Structure formats: C-alpha cells, structure tokens
Amino acid sequence: MLSQTSERTIPLILQCFLYILLVKRSIVITRYPELHFFFLGALFSTILALLFTLFKIKASLHMVAICGFTIFVVGLNIHFQLHNPYWPALLILLSGIVASSRLEMNAHTSREILIGLFVGIMPQLLFLYLWL
C-alpha cells in the first residue's frame, strides 16, 4: 500500500521501461499483433498513471490492470469471433469485486477508482481500433 503519490513514481517508471523492453524485443507486432497492442496499451496506461502521479492525483492501479485486461478479452472475442460471453462477463464481475474491495479497504476513494477505470480502458480501446 503506497499511501503517498510520490512513492508510486519509481515503480511506474520501472514498469514503463519493462513494457518498452517487452514490446521492442519479445512481443513484436509481426508475430503477436494482438499481444503487441495489448502491451502497448498497458504501456500507455502506465504512462497516464505516471502523469497523474506527477500531478499528485492517485489512480487505482488495480483498476487500471483489471479494466485494461477486460477490454483486451472483449477485443479477442470480437477479433476471433468466439461468441463466448462467459470470460468478458466474469472479468466485468471481477472488476466490480476489485473496485468494491479497494473501497472497502479504504485504499482509494470512488474518484480514484473511476480514474483507474478510465486510465485502464481508454488506451486499450484506442489500440483495439488498430488491431481489430
């Protein structure tokens, strides 16, 4: 639990470097286009969370992660025409559980939960347009 926003700066910078390394070296667009754009969206979510941190605004990183992954799974269902509603429904339910647990633990306010939700969803939706 990092209560101060300044404590999040170094871990988020490290995560950005790891995502850049992953996207440039391992998950290349020619071999894994879906995963490439997923991790690129995760990189942009991390950059947005870092920018919010620099302005002393705390976003729920748990919500960033689960919401970004949920949009990715929905995109995979559309891309591969799986017609499987169970995984997206389960992930939406888990997103609600994560949000309520963060509120119950007094780790975040509802505003921070919503910021995390949008920071997780928006880059994934933008990159979903590119590979879908």
N, C-alpha and C positions, 0 to 999 in steps of 0.2 A: 504494500500500500504506500504509494508515493503521494503524500498529502500536499506537498508544495509543487507548483507547476515547474519551478526551476529544476527540480530533481528529475524531471522527465526528459530534459534536453539531451543529455549524453546517450541514454538508451535509444531515443528516437533517431539520433544521428547515426548511431551504430547500426540500427535496423535499416536505415536508408542505404548505407554502404553495403550491407549484406544483400539487400534486394537488388541493388545495381549489379553486384557481382553475380548473383544468380541469373539475372536477365541477360547479362552480356556473355556469360561463359557457359552456363548449363542449359537453361531453358531458352533455346534460341527459337526464333519465330519460324524458321523453315521446318523444324522437326516437331515442335509442340506449339502451334499457334494459339490454341485456347489457353494453355497454361501460361504462355508468354504474356498474353494480355491480362490474365488474372493477376500475375505477379507485378506487372506494370501498374495495374490499378491499385494493388496493395502498396506499391511504392508511392504513388500519388496520394493515397490516403495517409500514409505516414508523413509525407511532406506537409500535407494540410494540417495534420495533428501537431506537427512541429511548429508550423506557423502560428497556430492558435496558442501553443505553449509560449512562444516568444511574446505574444500579446497578453500573457497572463490569463488565458482562457483555457479551462480544463475540459477536455473531451474524454468520454468514456472509451478507452482503448478496447475494452472487452466488446462494446457495442460496435466499434469500428470493424473488428475482426469478424464477428458472427454475422453482421449485416452484409459485409462485403462477400463473405463466403456464400450466403444465401442467394444473393443476386447472381453469383457465378453458377451455382447449381441450377437456378431457374434458366439461365442462359444456355447451359449444357442441355437441359431438357428440350429447349426450343431448337437448338442447333442440331442435335441428333434425332429430333422428332421422337422422343421416347414416350410421350404421353403418360408419364408417371407422376401423379400428383403427390405421392407419399413423401418423397425426400424434400421437396420445397415446403410442404405443409409442416413436416417435422422441424425443419430449420426455422421456419417462422415461429412455431411454438417455442423452440429453444431460444430464439431472440427475445421473446417475451419473458421467458424464465430468467435469462441473463439480465434483462433490464430490471425486472422486479427484484432480483437478488441484489443488484447493485444499489437499488433504492433502499431495500430493507436493511442492508449492512451500513447504511449512511456513508457509502463510499462516494456517491455522486448525488447531485440534485437532478431533478427532472430536466432542467435546461441542459446540463452536461450530457445526459443520456440522449437527448434529441440531437445535440451537436455531434455526438459519436455516431448516431444513426445516419445522419446526412453525410458525414465525412466518410463513412463506410460505403454508402450506397452510390453516391454521385460519381466517383471515379470509375466504379465498376460498370455503371450504366453507360457512361461515355465510351469506355473501351469495349463494352458489349456491342455497341453500334459498329465498331471496326471489324470484329471477327465474326459477327453473326450473319 
